Amino acid sequence: MTTTLQRHIFNDSFGNISIYDEVMHDDEDGAHCHHLSAPEHQNKLIPAIYALIFLLGTVGNGLVLLVLCRTSVRRTVANTYLFNLALSDLLFLLSLPFWAVSYSLDYHWAFGSFMCKACSTVLALNLYASIFFITCMSVDRYLAIVRPLRSQGCRRLCRARVVSAVVWLLACGAAAPSLAFRNTQHIEQLGVTACVLQYPSGDWVVGLALTKIVVGFLLPLLVIVPCYVGIGRHLLAVPGGNSNGSATGTGSATGGSRSGGGPEKGSGSSGGSGGNNVDHVLKMVVAVVLAFFLCWFPFHTVTLLDVLHHLGALRGCWVLRAVETLLPFTSCLGFSNCAVNPFLYCFVGHHFRQQLSGRWRGSWGSRGRDGSQSKRGSFSTRLSSLSRKLSDLKDLGPPEAVIV
């Protein structure tokens, strides 16, 4: 068995090309395994998926920013995080067509070195910024719903802006290696000039991949899940023996904020309405956690598989073949979270749709002035109304300003 310096060319953890030099043993996991498989059907399928994500995500996040930039929309902690989340997702989505074209040309990069670095940096930036802002929103919702009295001091708009600035700085720091190592290079094996990550050694591959897994998934998950579990337990404890009160509180808060209506809207609903409100909110809570987990878990699982192979814990050419085959599709699934976010956090809300339609009609919330519309309030409205009734706190903001 001999040792040689080999140049490895393979799909990195975003389905693009990475290159690094490493001293390796010439065994079955050596020279004939470390290669970049020619894409089969990926040059058509992956760009089509990217195009769908781009269209849905750009429209969704663009509308979110359009509504949140309106002067009539209340500036709140939740809306601050939501604005930054939509901005992060939109920046990444604008770079997605470049990667789609590169895939369609079998990894050929036709846009120059500057765009190669820019698109790669934006991609890595979004990976961290998007997940960090989702985590911030989760913590904010937990404080507003479960501990409204104790969180009065920390849930301030100025603090939310400072936290957002810190998140952007952390995300920029995490994306710095992409800016430093990404560049265009001619790949003789493929006969193309590709946008590649040129790592100094294989240690960088393992270190940055582990950073993505731990910082970009595990740590946020350890914060998000307890927050929403706490919200779920809090809401489940509300209706027991006090359904009428919850329903009345929901109805009066919704009616009062939109039309000045009295408690009769809620009292007419009785206990069933309160139970339905909690059921809808719990479904929303479950959807938030599942969307985050299902979109990113496959990607980080395949990334971990690649790391284990680099560390020698898993051996065999099948590992590399599995990674090269699965990474592009799991990346697509992770990218789809950018398109899911605006629908999950905003478009399920009835008030948000009113704001959006009012953009074109010139009147805001006019449809919410009849009782039938009030009864069909959004998940966000029901959640905030229920929280206001329990805490008797007046400064959480109007129900429509709070977004789950």
C-alpha positions as CSV (number, residue, x, y, z in Angstrom):
1,M,0.0,0.0,0.0
2,T,1.4,3.3,-1.1
3,T,0.6,6.9,-0.3
4,T,0.1,9.6,-3.0
5,L,-1.0,13.2,-3.3
6,Q,-4.3,13.1,-5.1
7,R,-6.6,15.9,-6.4
8,H,-10.2,15.1,-5.5
9,I,-13.0,16.5,-7.6
10,F,-16.5,15.8,-6.2
11,N,-19.9,17.3,-5.5
12,D,-19.9,19.4,-2.3
13,S,-22.7,19.7,0.1
14,F,-24.6,22.1,-2.2
15,G,-24.4,19.8,-5.2
16,N,-21.7,22.0,-6.8
17,I,-18.0,21.1,-7.4
18,S,-15.3,21.1,-4.8
19,I,-11.6,20.5,-5.4
20,Y,-8.9,19.8,-2.8
21,D,-5.5,18.1,-2.5
22,E,-5.0,15.4,0.0
23,V,-2.5,12.6,0.8
24,M,-4.3,9.3,0.6
25,H,-3.7,5.6,0.6
26,D,-4.1,3.9,-2.8
27,D,-6.7,1.3,-1.7
28,E,-10.2,0.7,-2.9
29,D,-11.4,4.0,-1.5
30,G,-8.6,5.9,-3.2
31,A,-8.0,6.9,-6.8
32,H,-10.8,5.1,-8.6
33,C,-13.5,6.2,-6.1
34,H,-12.7,9.9,-5.9
35,H,-14.2,11.2,-9.1
36,L,-17.1,13.3,-10.2
37,S,-19.8,11.2,-11.8
38,A,-21.3,12.5,-14.9
39,P,-24.8,13.8,-14.2
40,E,-27.6,11.5,-15.4
41,H,-30.8,13.5,-16.2
42,Q,-29.7,16.1,-13.5
43,N,-28.9,18.6,-16.2
44,K,-32.6,18.8,-16.9
45,L,-34.3,17.8,-13.7
46,I,-32.4,20.0,-11.2
47,P,-32.8,23.2,-13.3
48,A,-36.5,22.5,-13.5
49,I,-36.8,22.2,-9.8
50,Y,-34.7,25.3,-9.3
51,A,-37.0,27.2,-11.6
52,L,-40.0,26.2,-9.7
53,I,-38.5,27.1,-6.3
54,F,-37.4,30.4,-7.8
55,L,-40.8,31.3,-9.1
56,L,-42.7,30.4,-6.0
57,G,-40.2,31.8,-3.6
58,T,-39.6,35.1,-5.4
59,V,-43.3,35.8,-5.6
60,G,-44.0,34.8,-2.0
61,N,-41.1,36.6,-0.4
62,G,-41.5,39.6,-2.7
63,L,-45.1,40.0,-1.5
64,V,-44.1,39.6,2.1
65,L,-41.6,42.4,1.7
66,L,-44.1,44.5,-0.1
67,V,-46.7,44.2,2.7
68,L,-44.1,44.7,5.5
69,C,-42.7,47.8,3.9
70,R,-46.0,49.6,4.0
71,T,-46.1,52.4,6.5
72,S,-49.5,51.3,7.7
73,V,-48.1,47.9,8.9
74,R,-47.1,48.0,12.6
75,R,-43.4,47.7,13.3
76,T,-43.1,44.8,15.8
77,V,-40.5,42.3,16.9
78,A,-42.1,39.5,15.0
79,N,-42.4,41.5,11.8
80,T,-38.8,42.6,12.1
81,Y,-37.6,39.0,12.1
82,L,-40.0,38.1,9.3
83,F,-38.8,41.0,7.1
84,N,-35.2,39.9,7.5
85,L,-36.1,36.2,6.9
86,A,-37.9,37.2,3.6
87,L,-35.0,39.4,2.6
88,S,-32.5,36.6,3.2
89,D,-34.6,34.1,1.2
90,L,-35.1,36.5,-1.6
91,L,-31.4,37.3,-1.9
92,F,-30.6,33.6,-2.3
93,L,-33.5,33.0,-4.7
94,L,-32.1,35.7,-7.0
95,S,-28.9,33.6,-7.4
96,L,-30.7,30.4,-8.1
97,P,-31.1,30.9,-11.9
98,F,-27.3,31.1,-12.2
99,W,-26.9,27.7,-10.6
100,A,-29.8,26.3,-12.7
101,V,-28.0,27.4,-15.9
102,S,-24.7,25.9,-14.6
103,Y,-26.4,22.6,-14.0
104,S,-28.1,22.6,-17.4
105,L,-24.6,23.1,-19.0
106,D,-23.2,20.1,-17.1
107,Y,-21.4,22.3,-14.5
108,H,-20.1,24.9,-17.0
109,W,-20.1,28.4,-15.4
110,A,-20.6,31.1,-18.0
111,F,-20.9,34.1,-15.7
112,G,-17.3,34.9,-14.7
113,S,-15.3,34.8,-11.5
114,F,-17.1,37.6,-9.7
115,M,-20.6,36.1,-10.1
116,C,-19.2,32.7,-9.1
117,K,-18.0,34.1,-5.7
118,A,-21.1,36.3,-5.3
119,C,-23.6,33.5,-5.9
120,S,-21.7,31.0,-3.7
121,T,-21.5,33.5,-0.9
122,V,-25.2,34.4,-1.0
123,L,-26.0,30.7,-1.0
124,A,-24.0,30.1,2.2
125,L,-25.2,33.3,3.7
126,N,-28.8,32.2,3.3
127,L,-28.2,28.8,4.8
128,Y,-27.3,30.4,8.1
129,A,-29.3,33.6,8.1
130,S,-32.6,31.9,7.2
131,I,-32.3,29.3,9.9
132,F,-31.1,31.9,12.5
133,F,-34.1,34.2,11.8
134,I,-36.5,31.2,12.0
135,T,-35.0,30.5,15.4
136,C,-35.4,34.1,16.5
137,M,-39.0,34.0,15.5
138,S,-39.6,30.8,17.4
139,V,-38.0,32.3,20.6
140,D,-40.1,35.5,20.2
141,R,-43.3,33.5,19.8
142,Y,-42.5,31.5,22.9
143,L,-41.9,34.6,25.0
144,A,-45.0,36.4,23.7
145,I,-47.3,33.4,24.3
146,V,-45.9,31.4,27.2
147,R,-44.2,34.2,29.2
148,P,-45.8,37.5,28.1
149,L,-45.3,39.3,31.5
150,R,-41.7,38.4,32.0
151,S,-40.8,39.2,28.4
152,Q,-42.0,42.8,28.3
153,G,-38.5,44.2,28.9
154,C,-36.7,42.1,26.3
155,R,-39.3,42.0,23.5
156,R,-38.6,45.5,22.2
157,L,-38.2,46.7,18.7
158,C,-34.8,48.2,19.1
159,R,-33.5,44.9,20.6
160,A,-35.0,43.0,17.7
161,R,-33.1,45.2,15.3
162,V,-29.8,44.7,17.2
163,V,-30.4,40.9,17.2
164,S,-31.1,41.0,13.4
165,A,-27.8,42.9,12.8
166,V,-25.9,40.3,14.9
167,V,-27.5,37.5,12.9
168,W,-26.4,39.0,9.6
169,L,-22.9,39.4,11.0
170,L,-22.7,35.8,12.1
171,A,-24.1,34.6,8.8
172,C,-21.5,36.7,6.9
173,G,-18.8,35.2,9.0
174,A,-20.0,31.7,8.4
175,A,-20.2,32.4,4.6
176,A,-16.7,33.9,4.5
177,P,-15.0,30.5,3.5
178,S,-17.2,30.4,0.4
179,L,-16.0,33.9,-0.6
180,A,-12.4,32.9,0.0
181,F,-12.3,29.5,-1.7
182,R,-14.8,29.8,-4.5
183,N,-13.5,30.6,-8.0
184,T,-13.8,29.4,-11.6
185,Q,-11.5,26.7,-12.8
186,H,-11.2,24.5,-15.9
187,I,-12.0,20.9,-15.2
188,E,-10.3,18.6,-17.7
189,Q,-12.4,15.5,-16.7
190,L,-15.6,17.3,-17.7
191,G,-14.2,19.7,-20.3
192,V,-15.9,22.7,-18.7
193,T,-14.9,25.8,-16.7
194,A,-16.8,25.3,-13.5
195,C,-17.5,27.4,-10.4
196,V,-15.6,25.4,-7.8
197,L,-14.6,25.4,-4.1
198,Q,-10.8,25.1,-4.0
199,Y,-10.1,23.8,-0.5
200,P,-6.5,23.8,0.8
201,S,-6.9,20.2,2.1
202,G,-9.5,17.6,3.0
203,D,-9.6,18.9,6.6
204,W,-11.4,22.0,5.3
205,V,-14.1,19.8,3.8
206,V,-14.8,18.0,7.0
207,G,-14.6,21.1,9.2
208,L,-17.0,23.2,7.1
209,A,-19.4,20.3,6.6
210,L,-19.6,19.8,10.4
211,T,-20.1,23.5,10.9
212,K,-23.1,23.4,8.5
213,I,-24.6,20.4,10.4
214,V,-24.0,21.7,13.9
215,V,-24.5,25.5,13.5
216,G,-26.9,25.4,10.6
217,F,-29.2,22.6,11.8
218,L,-28.7,20.9,15.2
219,L,-28.3,24.0,17.4
220,P,-31.3,25.8,15.8
221,L,-33.3,22.6,16.1
222,L,-32.5,22.3,19.8
223,V,-34.0,25.8,20.2
224,I,-36.9,25.6,17.8
225,V,-38.4,22.3,19.0
226,P,-38.5,23.2,22.8
227,C,-40.0,26.6,21.9
228,Y,-42.9,25.1,20.0
229,V,-43.3,22.2,22.4
230,G,-43.7,24.8,25.1
231,I,-46.2,26.7,23.0
232,G,-48.2,23.5,22.3
233,R,-48.3,22.5,26.0
234,H,-49.3,26.0,27.0
235,L,-52.2,26.0,24.5
236,L,-53.4,22.5,25.4
237,A,-53.6,23.6,29.0
238,V,-55.9,26.6,28.1
239,P,-59.2,25.0,27.1
240,G,-59.5,22.6,30.0
241,G,-62.5,23.7,32.0
242,N,-62.4,27.2,30.5
243,S,-63.4,26.9,26.8
244,N,-66.1,29.5,27.0
245,G,-63.7,32.1,28.4
246,S,-61.2,31.4,25.7
247,A,-63.7,31.6,22.9
248,T,-65.2,34.8,24.2
249,G,-61.7,36.3,24.5
250,T,-60.8,35.3,21.0
251,G,-64.0,36.7,19.6
252,S,-63.9,40.0,21.4
253,A,-60.3,40.7,20.7
254,T,-60.7,40.0,17.0
255,G,-63.8,42.0,16.7
256,G,-62.5,44.9,18.7
257,S,-59.4,45.2,16.7
258,R,-61.1,45.2,13.3
259,S,-64.5,46.8,13.7
260,G,-65.0,47.7,17.3
261,G,-67.5,44.8,17.7
262,G,-68.4,43.6,21.2
263,P,-68.0,40.2,22.9
264,E,-71.2,38.9,21.4
265,K,-69.2,37.5,18.5
266,G,-67.2,35.3,20.8
267,S,-70.0,34.4,23.1
268,G,-72.0,33.1,20.3
269,S,-69.2,30.6,19.5
270,S,-69.3,29.1,22.9
271,G,-66.8,26.4,23.9
272,G,-66.6,24.8,20.5
273,S,-64.9,27.9,19.0
274,G,-62.3,28.0,21.6
275,G,-61.5,24.3,21.0
276,N,-61.3,24.9,17.3
277,N,-59.0,27.9,17.8
278,V,-56.5,25.8,19.8
279,D,-56.7,23.0,17.3
280,H,-55.8,25.3,14.4
281,V,-53.0,26.9,16.3
282,L,-51.5,23.6,17.3
283,K,-51.7,22.5,13.6
284,M,-49.8,25.7,12.7
285,V,-47.2,24.9,15.4
286,V,-46.7,21.4,14.1
287,A,-46.4,22.7,10.5
288,V,-43.6,25.1,11.5
289,V,-41.5,22.4,13.1
290,L,-42.1,19.8,10.4
291,A,-41.3,22.2,7.6
292,F,-38.0,23.1,9.1
293,F,-37.1,19.5,9.8
294,L,-38.3,17.9,6.6
295,C,-36.6,20.5,4.4
296,W,-33.2,20.3,6.0
297,F,-32.9,16.9,7.6
298,P,-32.2,14.9,4.4
299,F,-29.6,17.5,3.3
300,H,-27.6,17.4,6.5
301,T,-27.9,13.6,6.7
302,V,-26.3,13.2,3.4
303,T,-23.7,15.8,4.3
304,L,-22.9,13.8,7.5
305,L,-22.6,10.6,5.3
306,D,-19.9,12.4,3.3
307,V,-18.1,13.6,6.4
308,L,-18.0,10.1,7.8
309,H,-16.5,8.8,4.6
310,H,-13.8,11.5,4.7
311,L,-13.0,10.5,8.3
312,G,-12.8,6.9,7.4
313,A,-15.7,5.8,9.5
314,L,-17.5,4.6,6.3
315,R,-15.6,3.0,3.5
316,G,-16.5,1.9,0.0
317,C,-17.2,3.5,-3.3
318,W,-21.0,3.2,-2.7
319,V,-20.8,6.0,-0.1
320,L,-19.4,8.5,-2.7
321,R,-21.9,7.3,-5.3
322,A,-24.8,7.8,-2.8
323,V,-23.5,11.2,-1.8
324,E,-23.1,12.3,-5.5
325,T,-26.6,11.1,-6.4
326,L,-28.5,12.4,-3.4
327,L,-26.8,15.7,-2.6
328,P,-28.3,17.7,-5.6
329,F,-31.8,16.5,-4.7
330,T,-31.5,17.0,-0.9
331,S,-30.1,20.5,-1.7
332,C,-33.3,21.2,-3.7
333,L,-35.4,20.1,-0.7
334,G,-33.4,22.5,1.6
335,F,-33.7,25.3,-0.9
336,S,-37.5,24.8,-1.1
337,N,-37.7,26.1,2.5
338,C,-37.2,29.5,1.0
339,A,-40.5,29.1,-0.9
340,V,-42.3,27.5,2.0
341,N,-41.5,30.2,4.5
342,P,-43.7,33.0,3.2
343,F,-46.7,30.7,2.9
344,L,-46.2,29.2,6.2
345,Y,-45.6,32.4,8.2
346,C,-47.8,34.8,6.3
347,F,-50.2,33.6,3.6
348,V,-52.1,31.4,6.0
349,G,-53.0,34.5,7.8
350,H,-56.3,36.1,6.8
351,H,-55.2,39.6,7.8
352,F,-52.1,39.3,5.6
353,R,-54.3,38.5,2.6
354,Q,-56.5,41.6,3.4
355,Q,-53.4,43.8,3.5
356,L,-52.2,42.4,0.2
357,S,-55.6,42.9,-1.5
358,G,-55.8,46.3,0.0
359,R,-52.6,47.2,-1.8
360,W,-54.5,47.1,-5.1
361,R,-57.9,48.3,-3.9
362,G,-56.5,51.2,-1.9
363,S,-58.4,50.2,1.3
364,W,-56.9,48.1,4.1
365,G,-58.9,45.4,5.8
366,S,-62.3,46.4,4.5
367,R,-63.5,42.8,4.2
368,G,-62.8,42.2,7.9
369,R,-65.7,44.4,9.0
370,D,-68.5,41.8,8.9
371,G,-69.0,39.1,11.5
372,S,-68.5,36.2,9.1
373,Q,-65.0,37.3,8.3
374,S,-64.1,37.9,11.9
375,K,-65.0,34.3,12.8
376,R,-62.6,33.1,10.1
377,G,-59.6,34.8,11.6
378,S,-56.1,33.6,10.8
379,F,-54.0,31.2,12.9
380,S,-51.9,34.2,13.9
381,T,-54.9,36.2,15.1
382,R,-56.3,33.3,17.1
383,L,-53.0,32.7,18.7
384,S,-52.3,36.3,19.7
385,S,-55.9,36.8,20.9
386,L,-55.7,33.7,23.1
387,S,-52.5,34.9,24.5
388,R,-53.8,38.4,25.2
389,K,-56.8,36.9,27.1
390,L,-54.6,34.7,29.3
391,S,-52.1,37.4,30.2
392,D,-54.3,40.5,30.2
393,L,-51.4,42.3,28.6
394,K,-52.2,45.3,26.5
395,D,-48.9,46.1,24.9
396,L,-48.4,42.9,22.8
397,G,-49.7,44.8,19.8
398,P,-52.8,44.3,17.8
399,P,-53.6,40.7,16.8
400,E,-52.8,41.2,13.2
401,A,-49.3,42.4,14.0
402,V,-48.3,39.2,15.6
403,I,-47.2,36.4,13.3
404,V,-46.5,32.8,14.4
